[in-house]
Amino acid sequence: MTGIKGATKIAEGSEADIYESRMLGVPAIIKYRRRKPYLISEIEEEIRVQRNKAEALNMNSAIIAGARVPKILLFTAHSIFMTKIAGIQMARMAQDDKNYNPAAEGSGKMLAVLHAHNIAHGDYTPANIIVDDRGRAWVIDFGLSQRTNSEEDKAFDLLLFKRAVSRDCYKAFVNSYSENYRAAKRILKRLSDIERRGRYQSRTMAQA
């Protein structure tokens, strides 16, 4: 499959192509997982199907939990058809935009909702946050998500966001996260542990 009939390709990732179209009368985004011909076909097919299924299930679980996530319109073995969220990637916003701080706070709240329901996003960065014209944060791209109660996995979500934003933005983000998630203190402690390990490893490598 080289494309989706009637749809326009708007992005290409490491394992999936993203298309824009209309479905059921509304603007839609289609995520299509490509074949990887360098893998054994039987194994490759199983991986594609399982990853696609896991992503759709985690998106649906996030919606049920109360997170702002695109609604799934159709799910097939290799594709997810979902509603298009009108807005701008947080990563493309200027920090003096009136919606920037509300987006940071909203991103913290959305991650709190995910973590409270044991969903780790796996790639929680401003590139995967869409901010609508009301300043609300929507979470997209659950391709690396997983159901887990691991504090390490949840702390990794925080670390990714922290590394991608300014200190003030992270402060607004983490304050909102802490206000909306009972276990936030434990996750933040694990985040500190991860950062200490990283600094130790960096020093060790520099001394080698």
QUIKAWO-V25638 format. One record per pair of residues at least 24 apart in sequence whose C-alpha atoms are under 10 Angstrom apart, sorted by the first residue. I is the first residue (numbers start at 1). J is the second residue. D is the distance in Angstrom with one decimal. If there is no record, write none. Layout:
# QUIKAWO-V25638
I;J;D
I;J;D
This chain:
# QUIKAWO-V25638
1;32;9.6
1;34;7.8
1;35;8.5
2;34;8.6
3;32;8.8
3;34;9.8
4;30;8.7
4;32;8.6
15;48;9.0
15;143;9.4
16;48;9.8
16;78;9.4
16;79;9.1
16;143;9.2
17;79;9.6
18;79;9.7
18;80;9.8
18;81;10.0
19;81;9.3
20;81;9.5
20;82;9.8
20;83;9.8
20;84;8.1
21;81;9.4
21;82;10.0
21;83;9.7
21;84;9.0
22;81;9.7
22;82;9.8
22;83;8.8
22;84;9.0
23;73;7.8
23;74;9.2
23;81;8.3
23;82;8.7
23;83;8.4
24;73;8.2
24;83;9.8
26;73;9.9
26;82;9.7
26;83;7.2
26;84;8.1
27;82;8.7
27;83;6.3
27;84;5.5
27;85;8.5
27;86;9.1
28;70;9.4
28;71;9.6
28;72;9.4
28;73;8.4
28;81;6.7
28;82;5.5
28;83;4.5
28;84;4.7
28;85;8.5
29;70;9.0
29;72;9.6
29;73;9.6
29;80;8.2
29;81;5.9
29;82;5.3
29;83;6.0
29;84;5.3
29;85;8.7
30;72;9.8
30;73;9.6
30;74;9.3
30;75;9.7
30;79;6.7
30;80;5.7
30;81;4.5
30;82;6.3
30;83;8.7
30;84;9.0
31;75;9.9
31;78;8.3
31;79;5.5
31;80;5.2
31;81;6.6
31;82;8.3
31;141;9.2
31;143;9.8
32;76;9.4
32;77;9.5
32;78;5.9
32;79;4.4
32;80;6.7
32;81;8.7
33;77;9.1
33;78;5.4
33;79;6.3
33;80;8.9
34;78;7.8
34;79;9.3
35;78;9.2
45;77;9.3
45;78;9.0
46;77;9.8
48;77;7.8
48;78;6.5
48;79;9.5
49;76;8.7
49;77;5.3
49;78;6.0
49;79;9.0
50;77;8.4
50;78;9.2
51;77;9.5
51;78;8.8
51;142;9.9
51;143;7.3
51;144;8.5
51;145;9.5
51;146;10.0
52;76;8.3
52;77;6.8
52;78;6.1
52;79;6.9
52;80;7.5
52;142;9.6
52;143;7.7
53;77;7.3
53;78;8.4
53;79;9.2
53;80;8.9
53;143;9.9
54;142;8.8
54;143;8.2
54;144;9.1
54;145;7.9
54;146;7.5
54;147;9.0
55;80;8.7
55;121;9.9
55;141;8.3
55;142;5.5
55;143;5.5
55;144;7.6
55;145;6.6
55;146;8.0
56;80;7.0
56;81;9.6
56;82;9.8
56;142;8.0
56;143;8.8
56;145;9.9
57;142;9.6
57;145;9.9
57;146;9.6
57;147;9.6
58;114;9.6
58;118;10.0
58;119;7.2
58;120;9.2
58;121;8.9
58;142;7.2
58;143;9.2
58;144;9.9
58;145;7.0
58;146;7.0
58;147;7.3
59;114;9.9
59;119;9.4
59;121;9.8
59;139;9.4
59;140;8.7
59;141;8.8
59;142;6.6
59;143;9.5
59;145;8.8
61;114;8.8
61;117;8.3
61;118;9.8
61;119;8.3
61;147;9.5
62;110;9.3
62;111;10.0
62;113;7.9
62;114;6.2
62;115;9.6
62;117;7.9
62;118;9.6
62;119;7.5
62;121;10.0
62;139;9.4
62;142;9.8
63;113;9.9
63;114;9.4
64;117;9.7
65;110;9.9
65;113;6.7
65;114;7.3
65;115;10.0
65;116;8.6
65;117;6.8
65;119;9.8
66;110;8.5
66;113;7.0
66;114;8.6
66;117;9.8
67;109;8.6
67;110;5.6
67;111;8.3
67;112;9.1
67;113;6.2
67;114;7.0
67;137;9.4
67;138;7.8
67;139;7.8
68;106;9.7
68;107;9.9
68;110;7.2
68;113;9.6
68;130;9.8
68;136;8.7
68;137;7.2
68;138;4.9
68;139;6.3
68;140;8.9
69;110;9.3
69;129;9.7
69;130;9.6
69;137;9.2
69;138;5.6
69;139;5.3
69;140;6.3
69;141;9.2
69;142;9.6
70;138;7.7
70;139;7.7
70;140;6.9
70;141;9.4
84;140;10.0
85;130;7.2
85;131;8.6
85;132;7.4
85;138;7.7
85;139;9.6
85;140;9.0
86;130;7.9
86;131;8.1
86;132;6.0
86;133;7.9
86;138;9.8
87;129;9.6
87;130;5.9
87;131;5.2
87;132;4.2
87;133;6.3
87;134;9.2
87;135;9.0
87;136;9.3
87;137;9.4
87;138;9.2
88;127;9.5
88;129;8.3
88;130;5.3
88;131;5.3
88;132;6.6
88;133;8.5
88;135;9.9
88;137;9.8
89;126;6.8
89;127;5.7
89;128;6.9
89;129;5.7
89;130;4.5
89;131;6.2
89;132;9.0
89;137;9.4
89;138;9.4
89;139;10.0
89;140;9.9
90;125;8.7
90;126;4.9
90;127;6.2
90;128;7.7
90;129;5.6
90;130;5.9
90;131;6.1
90;132;9.6
90;137;8.4
90;138;9.7
91;125;8.0
91;126;4.6
91;127;5.0
91;128;8.1
91;129;7.7
91;130;8.8
91;131;9.8
91;164;8.5
91;165;8.6
92;126;8.3
92;127;7.8
92;130;9.7
93;126;9.3
93;131;9.0
95;165;9.7
95;166;9.0
95;168;9.9
95;169;8.5
97;135;9.9
98;135;8.2
99;131;7.8
99;132;8.9
99;133;8.2
99;134;7.7
99;135;4.8
99;136;8.1
99;137;9.6
100;131;8.6
100;135;7.5
100;136;9.7
100;137;9.9
100;169;8.3
101;135;8.7
101;168;8.9
101;169;6.8
101;170;9.8
101;171;10.0
101;172;7.0
101;173;8.4
102;131;9.2
102;134;9.2
102;135;5.9
102;136;7.0
102;137;8.0
102;169;9.8
102;172;8.5
102;173;9.1
103;129;8.4
103;130;8.6
103;131;6.4
103;132;9.1
103;134;9.6
103;135;5.8
103;136;6.0
103;137;5.3
103;138;9.0
103;169;9.2
103;172;9.3
103;173;8.4
104;129;9.4
104;131;9.7
104;135;9.6
104;136;9.3
104;137;7.9
104;161;9.9
104;165;9.4
104;168;9.5
104;169;6.0
104;170;7.3
104;171;8.7
104;172;6.0
104;173;4.9
104;174;8.6
104;175;9.7
104;176;8.4
104;177;9.9
105;135;10.0
105;136;9.1
105;137;8.4
105;169;8.4
105;170;8.9
105;171;8.9
105;172;5.5
105;173;4.7
105;174;7.8
105;175;7.6
105;176;5.3
105;177;7.7
106;131;9.1
106;135;8.3
106;136;6.3
106;137;5.2
106;138;8.2
106;139;9.9
106;172;9.2
106;173;7.4
106;176;7.4
106;177;8.7
107;131;9.4
107;136;8.5
107;137;5.7
107;138;7.6
107;139;7.8
107;161;9.4
107;170;10.0
107;172;9.4
107;173;6.4
107;174;9.1
107;176;8.2
107;177;8.0
108;137;9.2
108;158;9.0
108;161;9.5
108;170;8.9
108;171;9.7
108;172;7.8
108;173;4.5
108;174;5.9
108;175;7.5
108;176;5.1
108;177;4.3
108;178;8.0
108;179;9.0
108;180;8.2
108;181;9.6
109;137;8.9
109;173;7.8
109;174;8.7
109;175;9.0
109;176;5.5
109;177;5.1
109;178;8.4
109;179;8.0
109;180;6.0
109;181;8.2
110;137;7.6
110;138;7.8
110;139;7.4
110;173;9.9
110;176;9.1
110;177;7.9
110;180;8.8
111;139;8.7
111;154;9.0
111;157;8.2
111;158;8.6
111;173;9.4
111;174;9.7
111;176;9.4
111;177;6.8
111;180;9.1
111;181;8.9
112;154;9.6
112;174;9.5
112;176;8.2
112;177;5.2
112;178;7.6
112;179;8.5
112;180;5.7
112;181;5.1
112;182;8.8
112;183;9.2
112;184;8.0
113;177;8.6
113;180;7.3
113;181;7.2
114;139;10.0
114;147;9.6
114;154;9.3
114;181;9.5
115;147;9.3
115;148;8.7
115;149;8.0
115;150;9.7
115;151;9.3
115;153;9.6
115;154;6.7
115;155;9.7
115;157;9.5
115;177;9.7
115;181;7.7
115;182;9.9
115;183;8.9
115;184;9.1
115;187;9.7
116;149;9.0
116;154;10.0
116;180;8.8
116;181;6.3
116;182;7.9
116;183;7.9
116;184;9.3
117;147;8.4
117;148;8.8
117;149;8.5
118;146;8.3
118;147;5.6
118;148;5.1
118;149;5.2
118;150;8.1
118;151;9.6
118;153;9.8
118;154;8.4
119;145;6.9
119;146;5.8
119;147;4.7
119;148;6.0
119;149;7.7
119;150;9.6
119;153;9.2
119;154;8.1
120;144;8.5
120;145;5.5
120;146;5.5
120;147;6.4
120;148;6.6
120;149;8.3
120;150;8.6
120;151;9.5
120;152;9.7
120;153;6.3
120;154;5.5
120;155;9.0
120;156;8.6
120;157;6.9
121;145;4.2
121;146;6.7
121;147;8.9
121;153;8.7
121;154;8.0
121;156;9.2
121;157;6.6
121;158;10.0
122;146;7.4
122;153;7.5
122;154;8.3
122;156;7.4
122;157;6.0
122;158;9.8
122;160;8.6
123;156;8.7
123;157;6.6
123;158;9.7
123;159;9.9
123;160;7.0
123;161;8.5
124;154;10.0
124;156;8.7
124;157;5.3
124;158;7.4
124;159;8.7
124;160;6.1
124;161;5.9
124;162;9.6
124;164;9.6
125;157;8.0
125;158;8.8
125;159;9.2
125;160;6.0
125;161;4.7
125;162;8.3
125;163;8.6
125;164;6.5
125;165;8.6
126;160;9.3
126;161;6.9
126;162;9.8
126;164;7.1
126;165;7.8
127;161;9.6
127;164;9.2
150;187;9.3
151;183;9.3
151;184;9.7
151;186;7.5
151;187;5.7
151;188;9.1
151;189;9.3
151;190;6.7
151;191;8.7
152;186;10.0
152;187;7.5
152;188;9.9
152;189;10.0
152;190;6.4
152;191;7.5
152;193;9.4
152;194;8.1
153;187;9.2
153;190;9.6
153;191;9.7
154;184;9.6
154;187;6.7
154;188;9.3
154;190;8.9
154;191;8.7
155;184;9.3
155;186;9.0
155;187;5.4
155;188;6.6
155;189;8.5
155;190;6.1
155;191;5.0
155;192;8.8
155;193;9.5
155;194;8.1
156;187;9.2
156;188;10.0
156;190;9.0
156;191;7.1
156;194;8.2
156;195;10.0
157;187;9.9
157;191;9.3
158;187;8.6
158;188;8.2
158;191;7.3
159;188;9.5
159;191;6.8
159;192;9.3
159;194;8.6
159;195;8.3
